[in-house]
Amino acid sequence: MAYVISDDCVSCGACAGGCPVGAISEGDAHYQIDADTCIECGACAGTCPSGAISQE
């Protein structure tokens, strides 16, 4: 299951820098993860200071 970013995201960008495959980009309201690119490694969840990233 791919990881997702909730509305708790503060758009700091920490997760994007931690993604080894570049699956995270800035969306309209907050950052978002491309489920087709995500390799489900969880690196992004470990970098999120607001705890906004979890598996679906």
PQR file of N, CA, C, O and H, with PARSE charges and radii, in Angstrom:
ATOM      1  N   MET A   1       0.828  -1.183   0.000 -0.4000 1.5000
ATOM      2  CA  MET A   1       0.000   0.000   0.000 -0.0000 2.0000
ATOM      3  C   MET A   1       0.878   1.254   0.000  0.5500 1.7000
ATOM      4  O   MET A   1       1.817   1.365   0.787 -0.5500 1.4000
ATOM      5  N   ALA A   2       0.573   2.158  -0.855 -0.4000 1.5000
ATOM      6  CA  ALA A   2       1.339   3.404  -0.947 -0.0000 2.0000
ATOM      7  C   ALA A   2       1.092   4.276   0.275  0.5500 1.7000
ATOM      8  O   ALA A   2       0.086   4.125   0.967 -0.5500 1.4000
ATOM      9  H   ALA A   2      -0.190   2.068  -1.495  0.4000 1.0000
ATOM     10  N   TYR A   3       2.009   5.179   0.528 -0.4000 1.5000
ATOM     11  CA  TYR A   3       1.864   6.141   1.606 -0.0000 2.0000
ATOM     12  C   TYR A   3       1.048   7.329   1.099  0.5500 1.7000
ATOM     13  O   TYR A   3       1.033   7.622  -0.096 -0.5500 1.4000
ATOM     14  H   TYR A   3       2.827   5.302  -0.034  0.4000 1.0000
ATOM     15  N   VAL A   4       0.371   8.007   2.026 -0.4000 1.5000
ATOM     16  CA  VAL A   4      -0.425   9.188   1.699 -0.0000 2.0000
ATOM     17  C   VAL A   4      -0.102  10.300   2.691  0.5500 1.7000
ATOM     18  O   VAL A   4       0.351  10.045   3.807 -0.5500 1.4000
ATOM     19  H   VAL A   4       0.383   7.769   2.997  0.4000 1.0000
ATOM     20  N   ILE A   5      -0.339  11.523   2.270 -0.4000 1.5000
ATOM     21  CA  ILE A   5      -0.113  12.687   3.121 -0.0000 2.0000
ATOM     22  C   ILE A   5      -1.463  13.294   3.459  0.5500 1.7000
ATOM     23  O   ILE A   5      -2.253  13.611   2.570 -0.5500 1.4000
ATOM     24  H   ILE A   5      -0.708  11.730   1.364  0.4000 1.0000
ATOM     25  N   SER A   6      -1.721  13.454   4.747 -0.4000 1.5000
ATOM     26  CA  SER A   6      -3.009  13.987   5.195 -0.0000 2.0000
ATOM     27  C   SER A   6      -3.023  15.518   5.191  0.5500 1.7000
ATOM     28  O   SER A   6      -2.027  16.169   4.876 -0.5500 1.4000
ATOM     29  H   SER A   6      -1.079  13.197   5.470  0.4000 1.0000
ATOM     30  N   ASP A   7      -4.178  16.064   5.548 -0.4000 1.5000
ATOM     31  CA  ASP A   7      -4.337  17.514   5.622 -0.0000 2.0000
ATOM     32  C   ASP A   7      -3.539  18.128   6.774  0.5500 1.7000
ATOM     33  O   ASP A   7      -3.471  19.351   6.895 -0.5500 1.4000
ATOM     34  H   ASP A   7      -4.987  15.536   5.803  0.4000 1.0000
ATOM     35  N   ASP A   8      -2.937  17.292   7.616 -0.4000 1.5000
ATOM     36  CA  ASP A   8      -2.086  17.790   8.705 -0.0000 2.0000
ATOM     37  C   ASP A   8      -0.743  18.295   8.184  0.5500 1.7000
ATOM     38  O   ASP A   8       0.030  18.879   8.944 -0.5500 1.4000
ATOM     39  H   ASP A   8      -2.992  16.298   7.518  0.4000 1.0000
ATOM     40  N   CYS A   9      -0.457  18.083   6.910 -0.4000 1.5000
ATOM     41  CA  CYS A   9       0.799  18.518   6.282 -0.0000 2.0000
ATOM     42  C   CYS A   9       0.950  20.035   6.395  0.5500 1.7000
ATOM     43  O   CYS A   9       0.014  20.788   6.127 -0.5500 1.4000
ATOM     44  H   CYS A   9      -1.085  17.609   6.293  0.4000 1.0000
ATOM     45  N   VAL A  10       2.151  20.469   6.797 -0.4000 1.5000
ATOM     46  CA  VAL A  10       2.431  21.899   6.917 -0.0000 2.0000
ATOM     47  C   VAL A  10       3.262  22.412   5.733  0.5500 1.7000
ATOM     48  O   VAL A  10       3.754  23.540   5.761 -0.5500 1.4000
ATOM     49  H   VAL A  10       2.912  19.857   7.014  0.4000 1.0000
ATOM     50  N   SER A  11       3.414  21.591   4.706 -0.4000 1.5000
ATOM     51  CA  SER A  11       4.125  21.942   3.467 -0.0000 2.0000
ATOM     52  C   SER A  11       5.559  22.397   3.702  0.5500 1.7000
ATOM     53  O   SER A  11       6.018  23.356   3.081 -0.5500 1.4000
ATOM     54  H   SER A  11       3.014  20.674   4.683  0.4000 1.0000
ATOM     55  N   CYS A  12       6.267  21.714   4.593 -0.4000 1.5000
ATOM     56  CA  CYS A  12       7.659  22.077   4.884 -0.0000 2.0000
ATOM     57  C   CYS A  12       8.626  21.503   3.840  0.5500 1.7000
ATOM     58  O   CYS A  12       9.723  22.033   3.659 -0.5500 1.4000
ATOM     59  H   CYS A  12       5.894  20.935   5.097  0.4000 1.0000
ATOM     60  N   GLY A  13       8.225  20.418   3.150 -0.4000 1.5000
ATOM     61  CA  GLY A  13       9.066  19.826   2.119 -0.0000 2.0000
ATOM     62  C   GLY A  13      10.067  18.799   2.607  0.5500 1.7000
ATOM     63  O   GLY A  13      10.821  18.253   1.801 -0.5500 1.4000
ATOM     64  H   GLY A  13       7.335  19.987   3.297  0.4000 1.0000
ATOM     65  N   ALA A  14      10.096  18.520   3.895 -0.4000 1.5000
ATOM     66  CA  ALA A  14      11.055  17.552   4.429 -0.0000 2.0000
ATOM     67  C   ALA A  14      10.872  16.173   3.799  0.5500 1.7000
ATOM     68  O   ALA A  14      11.853  15.476   3.538 -0.5500 1.4000
ATOM     69  H   ALA A  14       9.483  18.963   4.549  0.4000 1.0000
ATOM     70  N   CYS A  15       9.654  15.787   3.561 -0.4000 1.5000
ATOM     71  CA  CYS A  15       9.367  14.466   3.004 -0.0000 2.0000
ATOM     72  C   CYS A  15       9.875  14.329   1.572  0.5500 1.7000
ATOM     73  O   CYS A  15      10.374  13.271   1.188 -0.5500 1.4000
ATOM     74  H   CYS A  15       8.858  16.354   3.773  0.4000 1.0000
ATOM     75  N   ALA A  16       9.753  15.379   0.795 -0.4000 1.5000
ATOM     76  CA  ALA A  16      10.182  15.328  -0.604 -0.0000 2.0000
ATOM     77  C   ALA A  16      11.682  15.058  -0.706  0.5500 1.7000
ATOM     78  O   ALA A  16      12.125  14.312  -1.579 -0.5500 1.4000
ATOM     79  H   ALA A  16       9.347  16.238   1.107  0.4000 1.0000
ATOM     80  N   GLY A  17      12.448  15.660   0.176 -0.4000 1.5000
ATOM     81  CA  GLY A  17      13.887  15.439   0.180 -0.0000 2.0000
ATOM     82  C   GLY A  17      14.267  14.057   0.658  0.5500 1.7000
ATOM     83  O   GLY A  17      15.348  13.565   0.335 -0.5500 1.4000
ATOM     84  H   GLY A  17      12.088  16.266   0.884  0.4000 1.0000
ATOM     85  N   GLY A  18      13.394  13.419   1.426 -0.4000 1.5000
ATOM     86  CA  GLY A  18      13.679  12.091   1.954 -0.0000 2.0000
ATOM     87  C   GLY A  18      13.230  10.955   1.064  0.5500 1.7000
ATOM     88  O   GLY A  18      13.550   9.800   1.342 -0.5500 1.4000
ATOM     89  H   GLY A  18      12.515  13.818   1.689  0.4000 1.0000
ATOM     90  N   CYS A  19      12.502  11.245   0.006 -0.4000 1.5000
ATOM     91  CA  CYS A  19      11.990  10.191  -0.881 -0.0000 2.0000
ATOM     92  C   CYS A  19      13.055   9.766  -1.883  0.5500 1.7000
ATOM     93  O   CYS A  19      13.509  10.583  -2.684 -0.5500 1.4000
ATOM     94  H   CYS A  19      12.242  12.184  -0.220  0.4000 1.0000
ATOM     95  N   PRO A  20      13.465   8.486  -1.849 -0.5600 1.5000
ATOM     96  CA  PRO A  20      14.528   8.024  -2.742  0.2800 2.0000
ATOM     97  C   PRO A  20      14.128   7.913  -4.212  0.5500 1.7000
ATOM     98  O   PRO A  20      14.997   7.806  -5.077 -0.5500 1.4000
ATOM     99  N   VAL A  21      12.827   7.938  -4.507 -0.4000 1.5000
ATOM    100  CA  VAL A  21      12.377   7.791  -5.897 -0.0000 2.0000
ATOM    101  C   VAL A  21      11.664   9.031  -6.432  0.5500 1.7000
ATOM    102  O   VAL A  21      11.140   9.003  -7.546 -0.5500 1.4000
ATOM    103  H   VAL A  21      12.121   8.025  -3.804  0.4000 1.0000
ATOM    104  N   GLY A  22      11.636  10.105  -5.668 -0.4000 1.5000
ATOM    105  CA  GLY A  22      11.023  11.348  -6.137 -0.0000 2.0000
ATOM    106  C   GLY A  22       9.526  11.271  -6.331  0.5500 1.7000
ATOM    107  O   GLY A  22       8.989  11.896  -7.245 -0.5500 1.4000
ATOM    108  H   GLY A  22      12.062  10.128  -4.764  0.4000 1.0000
ATOM    109  N   ALA A  23       8.835  10.510  -5.481 -0.4000 1.5000
ATOM    110  CA  ALA A  23       7.388  10.328  -5.622 -0.0000 2.0000
ATOM    111  C   ALA A  23       6.575  11.441  -4.984  0.5500 1.7000
ATOM    112  O   ALA A  23       5.349  11.443  -5.087 -0.5500 1.4000
ATOM    113  H   ALA A  23       9.272  10.002  -4.738  0.4000 1.0000
ATOM    114  N   ILE A  24       7.239  12.395  -4.323 -0.4000 1.5000
ATOM    115  CA  ILE A  24       6.523  13.436  -3.583 -0.0000 2.0000
ATOM    116  C   ILE A  24       6.702  14.788  -4.263  0.5500 1.7000
ATOM    117  O   ILE A  24       7.812  15.188  -4.615 -0.5500 1.4000
ATOM    118  H   ILE A  24       8.236  12.394  -4.239  0.4000 1.0000
ATOM    119  N   SER A  25       5.576  15.480  -4.439 -0.4000 1.5000
ATOM    120  CA  SER A  25       5.622  16.807  -5.056 -0.0000 2.0000
ATOM    121  C   SER A  25       4.658  17.726  -4.315  0.5500 1.7000
ATOM    122  O   SER A  25       3.782  17.268  -3.581 -0.5500 1.4000
ATOM    123  H   SER A  25       4.674  15.155  -4.154  0.4000 1.0000
ATOM    124  N   GLU A  26       4.832  19.019  -4.519 -0.4000 1.5000
ATOM    125  CA  GLU A  26       3.968  20.002  -3.873 -0.0000 2.0000
ATOM    126  C   GLU A  26       2.632  20.067  -4.607  0.5500 1.7000
ATOM    127  O   GLU A  26       2.593  20.293  -5.817 -0.5500 1.4000
ATOM    128  H   GLU A  26       5.544  19.391  -5.115  0.4000 1.0000
ATOM    129  N   GLY A  27       1.543  19.870  -3.876 -0.4000 1.5000
ATOM    130  CA  GLY A  27       0.207  19.942  -4.445 -0.0000 2.0000
ATOM    131  C   GLY A  27      -0.416  21.291  -4.183  0.5500 1.7000
ATOM    132  O   GLY A  27       0.254  22.206  -3.705 -0.5500 1.4000
ATOM    133  H   GLY A  27       1.575  19.687  -2.893  0.4000 1.0000
ATOM    134  N   ASP A  28      -1.689  21.423  -4.490 -0.4000 1.5000
ATOM    135  CA  ASP A  28      -2.393  22.686  -4.284 -0.0000 2.0000
ATOM    136  C   ASP A  28      -2.506  23.045  -2.805  0.5500 1.7000
ATOM    137  O   ASP A  28      -2.204  24.174  -2.418 -0.5500 1.4000
ATOM    138  H   ASP A  28      -2.233  20.679  -4.879  0.4000 1.0000
ATOM    139  N   ALA A  29      -2.936  22.095  -1.978 -0.4000 1.5000
ATOM    140  CA  ALA A  29      -3.151  22.364  -0.559 -0.0000 2.0000
ATOM    141  C   ALA A  29      -1.967  21.934   0.304  0.5500 1.7000
ATOM    142  O   ALA A  29      -1.669  22.572   1.315 -0.5500 1.4000
ATOM    143  H   ALA A  29      -3.181  21.178  -2.292  0.4000 1.0000
ATOM    144  N   HIS A  30      -1.292  20.855  -0.092 -0.4000 1.5000
ATOM    145  CA  HIS A  30      -0.145  20.324   0.647 -0.0000 2.0000
ATOM    146  C   HIS A  30       0.612  19.356  -0.261  0.5500 1.7000
ATOM    147  O   HIS A  30       0.194  19.104  -1.391 -0.5500 1.4000
ATOM    148  H   HIS A  30      -1.534  20.337  -0.913  0.4000 1.0000
ATOM    149  N   TYR A  31       1.701  18.827   0.225 -0.4000 1.5000
ATOM    150  CA  TYR A  31       2.473  17.882  -0.573 -0.0000 2.0000
ATOM    151  C   TYR A  31       1.651  16.618  -0.810  0.5500 1.7000
ATOM    152  O   TYR A  31       0.753  16.291  -0.034 -0.5500 1.4000
ATOM    153  H   TYR A  31       2.040  19.032   1.143  0.4000 1.0000
ATOM    154  N   GLN A  32       1.974  15.911  -1.900 -0.4000 1.5000
ATOM    155  CA  GLN A  32       1.251  14.689  -2.236 -0.0000 2.0000
ATOM    156  C   GLN A  32       2.215  13.630  -2.741  0.5500 1.7000
ATOM    157  O   GLN A  32       3.294  13.944  -3.244 -0.5500 1.4000
ATOM    158  H   GLN A  32       2.703  16.177  -2.531  0.4000 1.0000
ATOM    159  N   ILE A  33       1.817  12.379  -2.604 -0.4000 1.5000
ATOM    160  CA  ILE A  33       2.639  11.242  -3.021 -0.0000 2.0000
ATOM    161  C   ILE A  33       1.997  10.578  -4.221  0.5500 1.7000
ATOM    162  O   ILE A  33       0.809  10.259  -4.196 -0.5500 1.4000
ATOM    163  H   ILE A  33       0.940  12.123  -2.196  0.4000 1.0000
ATOM    164  N   ASP A  34       2.771  10.367  -5.267 -0.4000 1.5000
ATOM    165  CA  ASP A  34       2.300   9.653  -6.450 -0.0000 2.0000
ATOM    166  C   ASP A  34       2.311   8.163  -6.127  0.5500 1.7000
ATOM    167  O   ASP A  34       3.378   7.562  -5.999 -0.5500 1.4000
ATOM    168  H   ASP A  34       3.737  10.626  -5.288  0.4000 1.0000
ATOM    169  N   ALA A  35       1.131   7.566  -5.996 -0.4000 1.5000
ATOM    170  CA  ALA A  35       1.000   6.164  -5.608 -0.0000 2.0000
ATOM    171  C   ALA A  35       1.650   5.217  -6.610  0.5500 1.7000
ATOM    172  O   ALA A  35       2.107   4.139  -6.229 -0.5500 1.4000
ATOM    173  H   ALA A  35       0.265   8.054  -6.101  0.4000 1.0000
ATOM    174  N   ASP A  36       1.698   5.599  -7.874 -0.4000 1.5000
ATOM    175  CA  ASP A  36       2.304   4.738  -8.898 -0.0000 2.0000
ATOM    176  C   ASP A  36       3.825   4.724  -8.801  0.5500 1.7000
ATOM    177  O   ASP A  36       4.459   3.762  -9.235 -0.5500 1.4000
ATOM    178  H   ASP A  36       1.327   6.475  -8.183  0.4000 1.0000
ATOM    179  N   THR A  37       4.416   5.766  -8.243 -0.4000 1.5000
ATOM    180  CA  THR A  37       5.871   5.872  -8.119 -0.0000 2.0000
ATOM    181  C   THR A  37       6.360   5.403  -6.753  0.5500 1.7000
ATOM    182  O   THR A  37       7.488   4.925  -6.633 -0.5500 1.4000
ATOM    183  H   THR A  37       3.901   6.547  -7.891  0.4000 1.0000
ATOM    184  N   CYS A  38       5.535   5.530  -5.734 -0.4000 1.5000
ATOM    185  CA  CYS A  38       5.894   5.179  -4.358 -0.0000 2.0000
ATOM    186  C   CYS A  38       6.312   3.708  -4.266  0.5500 1.7000
ATOM    187  O   CYS A  38       5.617   2.824  -4.765 -0.5500 1.4000
ATOM    188  H   CYS A  38       4.619   5.918  -5.831  0.4000 1.0000
ATOM    189  N   ILE A  39       7.455   3.460  -3.622 -0.4000 1.5000
ATOM    190  CA  ILE A  39       7.935   2.084  -3.446 -0.0000 2.0000
ATOM    191  C   ILE A  39       7.659   1.566  -2.033  0.5500 1.7000
ATOM    192  O   ILE A  39       8.156   0.508  -1.646 -0.5500 1.4000
ATOM    193  H   ILE A  39       8.020   4.178  -3.216  0.4000 1.0000
ATOM    194  N   GLU A  40       6.872   2.311  -1.273 -0.4000 1.5000
ATOM    195  CA  GLU A  40       6.417   1.914   0.052 -0.0000 2.0000
ATOM    196  C   GLU A  40       7.553   1.654   1.029  0.5500 1.7000
ATOM    197  O   GLU A  40       7.478   0.734   1.844 -0.5500 1.4000
ATOM    198  H   GLU A  40       6.469   3.170  -1.587  0.4000 1.0000
ATOM    199  N   CYS A  41       8.604   2.462   0.951 -0.4000 1.5000
ATOM    200  CA  CYS A  41       9.764   2.270   1.831 -0.0000 2.0000
ATOM    201  C   CYS A  41       9.582   2.930   3.184  0.5500 1.7000
ATOM    202  O   CYS A  41      10.212   2.515   4.156 -0.5500 1.4000
ATOM    203  H   CYS A  41       8.665   3.209   0.289  0.4000 1.0000
ATOM    204  N   GLY A  42       8.723   3.964   3.274 -0.4000 1.5000
ATOM    205  CA  GLY A  42       8.462   4.638   4.531 -0.0000 2.0000
ATOM    206  C   GLY A  42       9.456   5.718   4.907  0.5500 1.7000
ATOM    207  O   GLY A  42       9.348   6.302   5.985 -0.5500 1.4000
ATOM    208  H   GLY A  42       8.211   4.302   2.484  0.4000 1.0000
ATOM    209  N   ALA A  43      10.418   5.996   4.050 -0.4000 1.5000
ATOM    210  CA  ALA A  43      11.415   7.025   4.358 -0.0000 2.0000
ATOM    211  C   ALA A  43      10.754   8.380   4.598  0.5500 1.7000
ATOM    212  O   ALA A  43      11.190   9.136   5.467 -0.5500 1.4000
ATOM    213  H   ALA A  43      10.506   5.521   3.174  0.4000 1.0000
ATOM    214  N   CYS A  44       9.731   8.686   3.853 -0.4000 1.5000
ATOM    215  CA  CYS A  44       9.047   9.972   3.990 -0.0000 2.0000
ATOM    216  C   CYS A  44       8.382  10.117   5.349  0.5500 1.7000
ATOM    217  O   CYS A  44       8.427  11.189   5.952 -0.5500 1.4000
ATOM    218  H   CYS A  44       9.378   8.072   3.147  0.4000 1.0000
ATOM    219  N   ALA A  45       7.771   9.054   5.830 -0.4000 1.5000
ATOM    220  CA  ALA A  45       7.073   9.103   7.115 -0.0000 2.0000
ATOM    221  C   ALA A  45       8.038   9.427   8.251  0.5500 1.7000
ATOM    222  O   ALA A  45       7.669  10.098   9.215 -0.5500 1.4000
ATOM    223  H   ALA A  45       7.734   8.183   5.339  0.4000 1.0000
ATOM    224  N   GLY A  46       9.254   8.956   8.135 -0.4000 1.5000
ATOM    225  CA  GLY A  46      10.248   9.209   9.162 -0.0000 2.0000
ATOM    226  C   GLY A  46      10.761  10.632   9.181  0.5500 1.7000
ATOM    227  O   GLY A  46      11.332  11.069  10.180 -0.5500 1.4000
ATOM    228  H   GLY A  46       9.554   8.411   7.352  0.4000 1.0000
ATOM    229  N   THR A  47      10.568  11.373   8.083 -0.4000 1.5000
ATOM    230  CA  THR A  47      11.063  12.751   8.010 -0.0000 2.0000
ATOM    231  C   THR A  47       9.987  13.791   8.304  0.5500 1.7000
ATOM    232  O   THR A  47      10.305  14.968   8.475 -0.5500 1.4000
ATOM    233  H   THR A  47      10.104  11.018   7.272  0.4000 1.0000
ATOM    234  N   CYS A  48       8.737  13.385   8.364 -0.4000 1.5000
ATOM    235  CA  CYS A  48       7.633  14.338   8.532 -0.0000 2.0000
ATOM    236  C   CYS A  48       7.514  14.817   9.984  0.5500 1.7000
ATOM    237  O   CYS A  48       7.219  14.019  10.873 -0.5500 1.4000
ATOM    238  H   CYS A  48       8.479  12.429   8.225  0.4000 1.0000
ATOM    239  N   PRO A  49       7.741  16.116  10.231 -0.5600 1.5000
ATOM    240  CA  PRO A  49       7.671  16.622  11.603  0.2800 2.0000
ATOM    241  C   PRO A  49       6.249  16.718  12.160  0.5500 1.7000
ATOM    242  O   PRO A  49       6.066  16.810  13.374 -0.5500 1.4000
ATOM    243  N   SER A  50       5.248  16.696  11.287 -0.4000 1.5000
ATOM    244  CA  SER A  50       3.865  16.814  11.773 -0.0000 2.0000
ATOM    245  C   SER A  50       3.133  15.475  11.795  0.5500 1.7000
ATOM    246  O   SER A  50       1.957  15.423  12.155 -0.5500 1.4000
ATOM    247  H   SER A  50       5.396  16.622  10.301  0.4000 1.0000
ATOM    248  N   GLY A  51       3.808  14.400  11.418 -0.4000 1.5000
ATOM    249  CA  GLY A  51       3.187  13.082  11.441 -0.0000 2.0000
ATOM    250  C   GLY A  51       2.049  12.940  10.458  0.5500 1.7000
ATOM    251  O   GLY A  51       1.095  12.203  10.709 -0.5500 1.4000
ATOM    252  H   GLY A  51       4.763  14.442  11.125  0.4000 1.0000
ATOM    253  N   ALA A  52       2.140  13.643   9.337 -0.4000 1.5000
ATOM    254  CA  ALA A  52       1.047  13.665   8.368 -0.0000 2.0000
ATOM    255  C   ALA A  52       1.092  12.538   7.340  0.5500 1.7000
ATOM    256  O   ALA A  52       0.213  12.452   6.482 -0.5500 1.4000
ATOM    257  H   ALA A  52       2.914  14.242   9.133  0.4000 1.0000
ATOM    258  N   ILE A  53       2.108  11.670   7.415 -0.4000 1.5000
ATOM    259  CA  ILE A  53       2.260  10.625   6.402 -0.0000 2.0000
ATOM    260  C   ILE A  53       2.006   9.244   7.002  0.5500 1.7000
ATOM    261  O   ILE A  53       2.569   8.887   8.036 -0.5500 1.4000
ATOM    262  H   ILE A  53       2.822  11.740   8.111  0.4000 1.0000
ATOM    263  N   SER A  54       1.144   8.474   6.327 -0.4000 1.5000
ATOM    264  CA  SER A  54       0.825   7.120   6.780 -0.0000 2.0000
ATOM    265  C   SER A  54       0.510   6.251   5.563  0.5500 1.7000
ATOM    266  O   SER A  54       0.327   6.751   4.453 -0.5500 1.4000
ATOM    267  H   SER A  54       0.687   8.764   5.487  0.4000 1.0000
ATOM    268  N   GLN A  55       0.451   4.951   5.794 -0.4000 1.5000
ATOM    269  CA  GLN A  55       0.062   4.045   4.709 -0.0000 2.0000
ATOM    270  C   GLN A  55      -1.456   4.046   4.587  0.5500 1.7000
ATOM    271  O   GLN A  55      -2.173   4.180   5.579 -0.5500 1.4000
ATOM    272  H   GLN A  55       0.600   4.544   6.696  0.4000 1.0000
ATOM    273  N   GLU A  56      -1.934   3.894   3.351 -0.4000 1.5000
ATOM    274  CA  GLU A  56      -3.382   3.836   3.103 -0.0000 2.0000
ATOM    275  C   GLU A  56      -3.975   2.613   3.746  0.5500 1.7000
ATOM    276  O   GLU A  56      -5.181   2.388   3.648 -0.5500 1.4000
ATOM    277  H   GLU A  56      -1.351   3.785   2.546  0.4000 1.0000
TER
END
